[in-house]
Structure formats: C-alpha cells, structure tokens
C-alpha cells in the first residue's frame, strides 16, 4: 500500500500532534501482542504458518485435525485447497514475534496511551512500522483544507483536531490486518523472482495453428492457413506449447503477460506428457496448471479442480516452482498477490514451462501470451 499522491502528509498534522508523538522517535512504534494472535485459539502464535491464501495461524491449530485425503479449508476466508498444503513455519512472522518478545524483555517497557507504543532497537523494523504509521495518518482528517471546509463548515481547532491514541490504535490495527499478509506475500514473490530463468517456446511442441514470434517469446492463436509438419512432440488437438528449457532440480521462476486475454492456461508439465488425443490437465497426468475462461472464471487444475474468481484480472502472471519441495505457485505480479498454489507435489522427471493460448474467439482472445523479462527487486 502506498501513500496516494493526492493525499500528501501535511506538516500541520505533525505540528498539531507533537504532544502525542513526543514519546517516540522517528520510528519507535511497535505493535502489541494482539497483532500476533491466532484466529483459531486466540493465543499468541506458536509455530506460525501461512496458508496459500495469505492467512496466518498456529501450526497445530490448522494441522492437528486435518486429513490428507480431504481438502483444506482456511478458517478465515473459507477457501478450499486440495491437495492439502504442507504448511511450514513462516520464519518471517516467527522472527517478528521473537523480536517483539526479546525487545519487551530487554527493555523497561514504558506504555504510552494504552500500551500501544514501546521502544525497539531494530532500525529496519522501525522504518517498516513508521511507514505503516504514515499510511494510517494519511487516512485521518487532520487539516482544515479537507472535506469539512469544502462543505462550508468551520475548520476544526487544533484541540478538536487531535487524534486520540485509541483512534490511532484502531486505524493502525485495521491497516496492519490488511497489509501484513500482503507484505508477506510480496516478500515471498520478491524471493521467488531471484530464481528467474530465461524461457523460450519450443517450436517442435507448438500446435499446428499457433503462431510463434521470431524470438520465441510470444505465441498467439491462430493462423488457419498454417500447417506445421507432424512431430511426435507436437500438441495436435489442443492449442498448447511447451518451453524449450526443462528442470529436474532446484527452483525456477518465469513471468508471462496475459493482458487483454480472456482465455489462457499457464503452468508446468513433465517431459513425457501426452500430446495427442484427450488431454486432462491434472497433476496425475503430469500437468500443474492454472486456467481462466471468459476473462473471470479461474480454475486451479488440481483433482478435483478448484474454481474461484478474482477482484481484478492479472495482467502479468509469475510462475514459481520448487522442484525439491514439490511447490508450484502462481502470482499476480503487479498486485504482488498469490493466485493459486500446488503443494506436496511429487516430481519424478524433468519439468517444462507450459502455455495454452485458448481459442481466438472471433478476435476477443487474439492477444498473445508474452514471456517477459523479470525485473529483479533492487
């Protein structure tokens, strides 16, 4: 979340709030333990884990009663995942919680207005929390130039304009509940992007009617006059193509632009997948993929498939694979959001990036899939 350009932080705000901020330096705010409470047991996290949908719980709270043969359901958003994800301790949250506890033990905590602020020596954590404080501040009516004056009402006096600690805590808590999951997913995406690989499309696997760009970075449907030579590697009935590169260990990541398309499929496929006849895009047949139809109907092609919708349509999708851990993640790159994930996969042979353009649909799905260069975080 960034500070809107049309909502700058007015120096008057800080002048009027000096009495409230006098007890903390530029970024010495730290949340209370309430920010680290598990939704299920309402206790402070023990071995915190993050679900694929971005929510956090104690590990035992979401694993001790779950079974491998039934879908996993998030207790907060009710989203279903199958196969059941193998939840690992989220080291970032664990470190933040440990930092909070050590800071409280190491120093004499001096509560300020409801035990909301205390001191910490971690500069990075200070800056992080101060940025969130500014975000909250930007949402508060703190100057005479806002809506009340626009309606002809008398501007508030400095005393009336003071922000109570209770109000600040409520706003801060609301922002943190929304932003911490996003920040954690963004951090995971940035980490995944460091495993970016150069991917090109394999013309030998290209469906006969698909059109490949000269640099083998783009593919679109379709050229009805085109007739490629028969090849045992080629997809003959479905408009698919594999990447030339293959991977049998480690981690890899690539990004694909899907802007303007209403139908597409992305993922990875094992090298020996079936290319002719009826093809079922399921893990048991060697495909781990995400598909969209009619621009809004998303499906994670697990067994059974998981159907869902998104608030906004991704324009660029990132695909991350951890071969050894059996993970396949799909990200909305621009929103830094997790779209879908496969966990607990068992890979036994080389994997290729996998692409499906969908039908042209009279031009409504004529845009190409474009493999784009990954912009690494600075």
C-alpha positions as CSV (number, residue, x, y, z in Angstrom):
1,X,0.0,0.0,0.0
2,X,1.5,3.4,-0.9
3,X,0.6,6.9,0.1
4,X,-1.7,8.4,-2.5
5,X,-0.1,11.3,-4.3
6,X,-3.1,13.5,-3.8
7,X,-3.0,12.8,-0.1
8,X,0.3,14.2,1.0
9,X,1.2,14.3,4.7
10,X,0.6,17.9,5.8
11,X,3.3,19.4,8.0
12,X,0.4,20.9,10.1
13,X,-0.6,17.4,11.1
14,X,2.8,16.7,12.7
15,X,2.8,20.1,14.3
16,X,-0.6,19.5,15.9
17,X,0.3,16.0,17.0
18,X,3.6,16.8,18.7
19,X,2.1,16.3,22.1
20,X,1.1,12.8,21.1
21,X,4.3,11.8,19.3
22,X,6.7,13.3,21.8
23,X,7.3,10.0,23.4
24,X,8.5,8.2,20.3
25,X,11.3,8.9,17.8
26,X,11.0,8.8,14.1
27,X,10.0,5.2,14.1
28,X,9.9,3.7,17.5
29,X,6.4,2.2,17.4
30,X,5.8,-1.5,18.0
31,X,2.5,-3.4,17.9
32,X,1.1,-5.2,20.9
33,X,0.8,-9.0,21.1
34,X,-2.8,-8.7,19.8
35,X,-1.2,-8.4,16.3
36,X,0.3,-11.9,16.7
37,X,-2.8,-13.7,17.9
38,X,-4.1,-16.8,16.1
39,X,-7.6,-16.6,14.8
40,X,-8.4,-20.2,15.9
41,X,-7.1,-20.3,19.5
42,X,-6.9,-16.6,20.2
43,X,-3.4,-17.1,21.7
44,X,-0.1,-15.6,20.5
45,X,1.2,-17.7,17.6
46,X,3.1,-20.9,18.3
47,X,5.0,-22.0,15.2
48,X,3.1,-19.6,12.9
49,X,2.2,-20.9,9.5
50,X,0.8,-19.1,6.5
51,X,-1.9,-20.6,4.2
52,X,-1.7,-20.3,0.4
53,X,-4.4,-17.6,0.7
54,X,-2.2,-15.5,3.0
55,X,-3.7,-16.0,6.4
56,X,-1.7,-17.0,9.5
57,X,-2.3,-19.5,12.3
58,X,-0.6,-21.6,14.9
59,X,0.6,-24.8,13.1
60,X,-1.2,-27.2,15.4
61,X,-4.5,-25.2,15.1
62,X,-4.8,-26.0,11.4
63,X,-3.0,-29.3,11.1
64,X,-3.9,-31.5,14.0
65,X,-7.5,-32.1,12.8
66,X,-6.9,-32.1,9.1
67,X,-6.7,-35.2,6.9
68,X,-4.6,-35.7,3.8
69,X,-7.5,-37.1,1.8
70,X,-9.8,-34.1,2.2
71,X,-9.5,-30.5,1.0
72,X,-8.0,-28.0,3.4
73,X,-10.3,-25.0,4.2
74,X,-9.0,-21.7,5.5
75,X,-10.8,-20.9,8.8
76,X,-10.9,-17.2,7.9
77,X,-11.8,-16.9,4.2
78,X,-13.2,-20.5,3.8
79,X,-11.1,-21.0,0.6
80,X,-10.5,-24.7,-0.2
81,X,-7.2,-26.2,-1.2
82,X,-6.5,-29.7,-2.5
83,X,-4.2,-31.5,-2.2
84,X,-3.9,-30.3,1.4
85,X,-0.9,-27.8,1.6
86,X,2.1,-28.9,3.7
87,X,2.3,-25.9,6.0
88,X,5.7,-24.9,7.1
89,X,6.6,-22.4,9.9
90,X,6.7,-18.8,8.5
91,X,10.1,-17.7,9.6
92,X,9.4,-14.0,8.9
93,X,6.4,-13.9,11.3
94,X,8.3,-16.1,13.8
95,X,11.2,-13.7,13.7
96,X,9.0,-10.7,14.1
97,X,7.3,-12.3,17.1
98,X,10.6,-13.2,18.6
99,X,11.8,-9.7,18.1
100,X,8.8,-8.3,19.9
101,X,9.3,-10.6,22.9
102,X,13.0,-10.0,23.2
103,X,12.5,-6.3,22.9
104,X,9.9,-6.4,25.7
105,X,12.1,-8.5,27.9
106,X,15.3,-6.5,27.2
107,X,13.9,-3.1,27.9
108,X,11.7,-1.5,30.5
109,X,8.6,-1.0,28.5
110,X,7.0,2.4,29.1
111,X,3.4,2.2,27.8
112,X,2.1,5.3,26.1
113,X,-1.6,5.7,25.7
114,X,-3.0,2.2,26.1
115,X,0.3,0.3,25.8
116,X,0.4,1.0,22.1
117,X,3.9,2.2,21.7
118,X,7.2,1.0,23.0
119,X,10.8,1.2,22.0
120,X,12.8,-1.1,19.8
121,X,16.4,-1.1,18.5
122,X,15.7,-2.8,15.2
123,X,16.1,0.0,12.6
124,X,14.6,-2.0,9.8
125,X,11.6,-2.8,11.8
126,X,11.2,0.8,13.0
127,X,11.2,2.1,9.4
128,X,8.7,-0.6,8.4
129,X,6.3,0.3,11.2
130,X,6.7,4.0,10.7
131,X,5.7,3.7,7.1
132,X,2.6,2.0,8.2
133,X,2.0,4.8,10.7
134,X,2.2,7.3,7.8
135,X,-0.3,5.2,5.8
136,X,-2.7,5.4,8.7
137,X,-2.1,9.1,9.1
138,X,-2.9,9.7,5.5
139,X,-6.4,8.3,6.1
140,X,-7.2,10.7,9.0
141,X,-8.8,14.1,8.6
142,X,-6.2,16.3,10.1
143,X,-6.3,19.6,8.3
144,X,-8.7,22.5,7.7
145,X,-8.4,22.0,3.9
146,X,-10.3,18.8,3.7
147,X,-14.0,17.8,3.3
148,X,-15.5,19.8,6.2
149,X,-14.1,23.1,4.9
150,X,-15.2,22.2,1.4
151,X,-18.8,21.9,2.7
152,X,-18.6,25.3,4.2
153,X,-18.2,24.2,7.8
154,X,-15.9,25.9,10.2
155,X,-12.4,24.3,10.3
156,X,-11.6,22.3,13.3
157,X,-9.4,23.8,16.0
158,X,-6.1,22.3,16.9
159,X,-7.6,20.8,20.1
160,X,-10.6,19.3,18.2
161,X,-8.2,18.0,15.5
162,X,-6.1,16.0,17.8
163,X,-6.0,12.3,17.1
164,X,-6.7,10.1,20.2
165,X,-4.4,7.2,20.9
166,X,-7.4,4.9,20.9
167,X,-8.5,6.1,17.4
168,X,-4.9,5.8,16.2
169,X,-4.7,2.2,17.5
170,X,-7.9,1.2,15.8
171,X,-6.8,2.6,12.5
172,X,-3.3,1.1,12.8
173,X,-4.8,-2.3,13.6
174,X,-7.1,-2.2,10.6
175,X,-4.2,-1.3,8.3
176,X,-2.0,-4.0,9.8
177,X,-4.6,-6.7,9.4
178,X,-4.8,-5.9,5.7
179,X,-1.2,-5.1,5.0
180,X,0.8,-7.7,6.9
181,X,-0.5,-10.6,4.7
182,X,0.2,-8.6,1.6
183,X,3.7,-7.6,2.7
184,X,4.5,-11.3,3.5
185,X,3.3,-12.4,0.1
186,X,5.2,-9.6,-1.6
187,X,8.3,-10.7,0.2
188,X,7.8,-14.3,-1.0
189,X,7.3,-13.1,-4.6
190,X,10.5,-11.0,-4.4
191,X,12.3,-14.0,-3.2
192,X,10.9,-16.2,-6.0
193,X,11.9,-13.6,-8.6
194,X,15.5,-14.2,-7.7
195,X,15.2,-17.6,-9.3
196,X,14.2,-16.2,-12.7
197,X,15.2,-18.2,-15.7
198,X,15.3,-17.4,-19.4
199,X,12.4,-19.3,-21.1
200,X,11.7,-19.6,-24.8
201,X,9.0,-21.5,-26.6
202,X,9.7,-24.9,-28.2
203,X,8.6,-24.8,-31.9
204,X,8.7,-28.6,-32.0
205,X,5.8,-28.8,-29.5
206,X,3.8,-26.0,-31.0
207,X,0.2,-26.7,-32.0
208,X,0.0,-26.5,-35.8
209,X,-2.3,-23.4,-35.9
210,X,-0.5,-21.4,-33.2
211,X,1.8,-18.5,-34.3
212,X,5.2,-18.2,-32.7
213,X,7.3,-14.9,-32.7
214,X,10.8,-14.9,-34.2
215,X,12.3,-14.6,-30.7
216,X,10.2,-17.5,-29.4
217,X,8.9,-15.3,-26.6
218,X,5.3,-14.8,-27.9
219,X,2.5,-17.2,-29.0
220,X,-1.0,-16.4,-30.2
221,X,-3.9,-18.1,-31.8
222,X,-4.4,-18.7,-34.7
223,X,-3.4,-18.9,-38.3
224,X,-5.9,-21.1,-40.2
225,X,-3.7,-21.4,-43.2
226,X,-0.7,-22.6,-41.2
227,X,0.2,-26.2,-41.4
228,X,3.3,-27.3,-39.5
229,X,5.0,-30.7,-40.2
230,X,3.9,-33.6,-38.0
231,X,6.1,-34.2,-35.0
232,X,5.6,-36.7,-32.1
233,X,6.5,-33.9,-29.7
234,X,3.7,-31.6,-31.1
235,X,0.3,-30.9,-29.5
236,X,-2.1,-31.8,-32.2
237,X,-5.6,-31.2,-30.8
238,X,-5.2,-28.6,-28.0
239,X,-3.6,-25.2,-28.5
240,X,-0.6,-25.8,-26.2
241,X,3.1,-25.3,-26.4
242,X,6.0,-26.2,-24.0
243,X,9.0,-24.2,-23.1
244,X,12.3,-25.3,-24.6
245,X,14.0,-25.3,-21.2
246,X,13.5,-28.1,-18.7
247,X,14.3,-28.5,-15.0
248,X,14.9,-31.6,-12.8
249,X,16.0,-29.9,-9.5
250,X,16.2,-26.6,-7.7
251,X,13.9,-23.6,-8.1
252,X,12.9,-21.6,-11.2
253,X,10.6,-18.7,-11.9
254,X,9.2,-17.0,-15.1
255,X,6.6,-14.4,-15.9
256,X,4.0,-14.2,-18.7
257,X,2.0,-11.3,-19.8
258,X,-1.7,-12.2,-20.2
259,X,-3.0,-8.7,-20.7
260,X,-6.0,-8.5,-23.0
261,X,-6.7,-12.2,-23.0
262,X,-9.9,-13.8,-21.8
263,X,-8.8,-17.4,-22.0
264,X,-5.3,-18.8,-21.1
265,X,-3.5,-21.6,-19.3
266,X,-0.1,-21.5,-17.6
267,X,1.9,-23.9,-15.5
268,X,4.4,-26.6,-15.8
269,X,4.3,-30.1,-17.4
270,X,6.5,-33.1,-17.1
271,X,8.5,-34.0,-20.2
272,X,6.6,-37.2,-21.1
273,X,3.1,-35.7,-21.1
274,X,0.6,-36.9,-23.6
275,X,0.5,-34.7,-26.7
276,X,-2.4,-36.2,-28.8
277,X,-5.9,-37.4,-28.1
278,X,-7.8,-36.4,-25.0
279,X,-5.6,-34.5,-22.5
280,X,-6.6,-33.9,-18.9
281,X,-4.7,-31.1,-17.3
282,X,-4.3,-32.7,-13.9
283,X,-1.3,-33.5,-11.7
284,X,-1.8,-37.2,-12.0
285,X,-1.3,-36.8,-15.8
286,X,1.8,-34.6,-15.4
287,X,0.3,-31.1,-15.6
288,X,0.2,-28.5,-12.8
289,X,-1.6,-25.5,-14.3
290,X,-3.9,-22.5,-13.8
291,X,-6.5,-21.6,-16.3
292,X,-9.0,-18.8,-16.9
293,X,-12.1,-18.8,-19.1
294,X,-14.4,-15.9,-20.1
295,X,-12.0,-13.5,-18.5
296,X,-13.1,-14.1,-15.0
297,X,-13.6,-17.9,-14.3
298,X,-10.3,-19.1,-12.8
299,X,-9.5,-22.7,-12.0
300,X,-6.6,-24.3,-10.3
301,X,-6.5,-27.6,-12.2
302,X,-5.9,-29.9,-9.2
303,X,-8.0,-33.1,-8.6
304,X,-10.7,-32.0,-8.1
305,X,-10.4,-28.6,-9.7
306,X,-10.7,-25.5,-7.5
307,X,-12.8,-22.8,-9.1
308,X,-12.7,-19.2,-7.9
309,X,-12.9,-15.6,-9.0
310,X,-10.5,-12.6,-8.5
311,X,-11.3,-9.0,-7.7
312,X,-9.1,-7.8,-10.5
313,X,-7.7,-9.5,-13.6
314,X,-4.0,-10.1,-13.6
315,X,-2.0,-8.7,-16.5
316,X,1.2,-10.5,-15.7
317,X,1.4,-13.9,-14.0
318,X,4.5,-15.2,-12.3
319,X,5.1,-19.0,-12.0
320,X,7.4,-20.3,-9.3
321,X,8.5,-23.9,-8.9
322,X,10.5,-25.5,-6.1
323,X,11.3,-29.0,-7.5
324,X,12.6,-30.5,-4.3
325,X,9.8,-29.2,-2.1
326,X,7.1,-30.0,-4.6
327,X,5.7,-26.5,-4.9
328,X,4.1,-24.6,-7.8
329,X,2.9,-21.0,-7.1
330,X,1.1,-18.6,-9.4
331,X,1.4,-14.9,-8.6
332,X,-0.3,-11.7,-9.9
333,X,2.9,-9.9,-10.4
334,X,1.7,-6.3,-10.4
335,X,-0.6,-6.8,-7.4
336,X,2.1,-8.9,-5.6
337,X,-0.7,-11.4,-4.7
338,X,-0.8,-15.2,-4.7
339,X,-3.4,-16.5,-7.1
340,X,-3.1,-20.3,-6.6
341,X,-0.7,-22.9,-5.4
342,X,0.1,-26.6,-5.6
343,X,1.8,-28.1,-2.6
344,X,3.0,-31.6,-1.8
345,X,3.7,-32.4,-5.4
346,X,6.0,-35.3,-6.2
347,X,8.1,-34.7,-9.3
348,X,9.9,-37.6,-10.8
349,X,11.1,-36.2,-14.2
350,X,12.0,-33.1,-16.0
351,X,9.5,-30.2,-16.0
352,X,8.9,-27.8,-18.8
353,X,7.0,-24.4,-18.6
354,X,3.6,-25.0,-20.1
355,X,1.4,-22.5,-22.1
356,X,-2.1,-22.5,-23.6
357,X,-3.4,-19.6,-25.6
358,X,-7.1,-20.6,-25.8
359,X,-9.1,-20.1,-28.9
360,X,-9.2,-16.8,-30.7
361,X,-12.9,-16.5,-30.1
362,X,-13.5,-14.1,-33.1
363,X,-10.7,-11.8,-32.0
364,X,-11.8,-11.4,-28.4
365,X,-8.9,-13.6,-27.3
366,X,-6.4,-12.7,-30.0
367,X,-3.7,-11.1,-27.8
368,X,-0.5,-13.2,-27.5
369,X,0.9,-14.8,-24.4
370,X,4.3,-13.0,-23.9
371,X,7.2,-14.3,-21.8
372,X,8.6,-11.1,-20.3
373,X,11.9,-10.3,-18.6
374,X,11.7,-10.4,-14.8
375,X,12.5,-7.2,-13.0
376,X,14.6,-8.2,-10.0
377,X,14.0,-6.2,-6.8
378,X,16.7,-3.8,-6.0
